[in-house]
Amino acid sequence: GGESGDGRGVANFGNLPVCVNGRVVGGASVKICKAIANQLRFLKVQEKPVVPPTLEVAFIPPGVKGGPYPGLFLFTIAARVVRPVLQ
């Protein structure tokens, strides 16, 4: 890869990582990751959920400069996504 003007590497995201409980289980395009996240969220709120209602679904698209690492992150355990506290 090249470098942007500020010295950071430039990444070209063809596939995003798909992680379950912190482990990479595969990869998929941005479009597929977004569709998977939306479908899982839909299945969580059904009258008879097909997936655990406690499943944490975090889809982070690429392109946010200085933002979190992009990907589809799924958590089924108690210690899930940690969000910073801003004061």
C-alpha positions in Angstrom: 0.0 0.0 0.0 0.9 3.6 -0.3 0.7 6.4 2.2 -1.7 9.3 2.6 -0.2 12.7 3.1 -0.2 12.3 6.8 2.1 9.3 6.9 -0.6 6.7 7.6 -1.0 3.7 5.3 -3.8 3.7 2.9 -5.9 0.5 2.8 -8.2 -0.6 0.1 -11.1 -2.5 1.6 -12.3 -5.3 -0.7 -13.5 -7.5 2.1 -14.1 -6.7 5.8 -13.3 -9.1 8.6 -16.2 -11.0 10.2 -15.4 -11.7 13.8 -17.4 -13.8 16.4 -16.4 -13.2 20.0 -13.1 -11.6 19.0 -12.1 -14.3 16.5 -11.9 -13.8 12.8 -14.2 -16.4 11.2 -14.1 -15.0 7.6 -14.6 -12.0 5.5 -17.2 -10.4 3.2 -17.8 -7.3 1.1 -19.1 -4.2 2.7 -22.5 -4.7 1.1 -22.7 -8.3 2.4 -21.6 -7.3 5.9 -24.2 -4.6 6.1 -26.9 -7.0 4.9 -25.9 -9.7 7.5 -25.9 -7.1 10.3 -29.4 -5.8 9.2 -30.8 -9.4 9.0 -29.4 -10.4 12.4 -30.8 -7.3 14.0 -34.2 -8.1 12.4 -34.1 -11.7 13.6 -33.3 -10.6 17.2 -36.5 -8.6 17.6 -38.9 -11.1 16.2 -41.7 -12.5 18.4 -39.9 -15.8 18.5 -36.2 -14.8 18.1 -34.2 -17.1 15.8 -30.9 -15.7 17.3 -30.2 -14.8 20.9 -31.7 -11.4 21.8 -28.5 -10.7 23.7 -26.4 -11.0 20.5 -24.3 -7.8 20.0 -24.1 -6.9 16.3 -21.6 -4.2 15.4 -21.1 -3.2 11.8 -18.4 -0.6 11.3 -18.1 0.5 7.7 -14.8 1.7 6.2 -14.0 5.3 5.5 -14.2 7.0 8.9 -10.8 8.7 9.1 -9.3 8.0 12.6 -12.4 5.9 13.4 -12.5 2.3 14.7 -11.3 -0.7 12.7 -14.0 -1.6 10.1 -15.7 -5.0 10.0 -18.6 -7.0 11.2 -18.3 -7.9 14.9 -20.6 -10.3 16.6 -20.5 -11.0 20.4 -22.5 -13.7 22.2 -20.8 -13.5 25.6 -21.2 -11.2 28.5 -18.0 -9.1 27.9 -19.0 -7.5 24.6 -18.2 -4.2 22.9 -16.6 -1.7 25.2 -17.6 1.9 24.4 -15.5 4.8 25.7 -17.0 7.1 28.2 -16.9 10.7 27.0 -17.2 13.5 29.5 
